[in-house]
């Protein structure tokens, strides 16, 4: 019985570790995806590459800035209308 409990604990630990590694690998905020973003791309195409942004400022004169990621690792893109006019990254 004790052996079964030990095996269950190890299996649970393995599942947790695998889940954490899988989530870390799923982040779309990375250098490869940043390099796919080009000036002139549509907002829709950017969302296909990066997913939905974490935050977007309210548009001012049809200009808005959106961010993907965290304060340590992020991609920021500025749009006029729905077109990329500027991009930057941090921590990639």
Secondary structure by P-SEA (a helix, b strand, c coil): caaaaaaaaaaaaaaaaaaaaaaaaaccccaaaaaaccccccaaaaaaacccccccccccccbbbbbccccccbbbbbbccccccccccccc
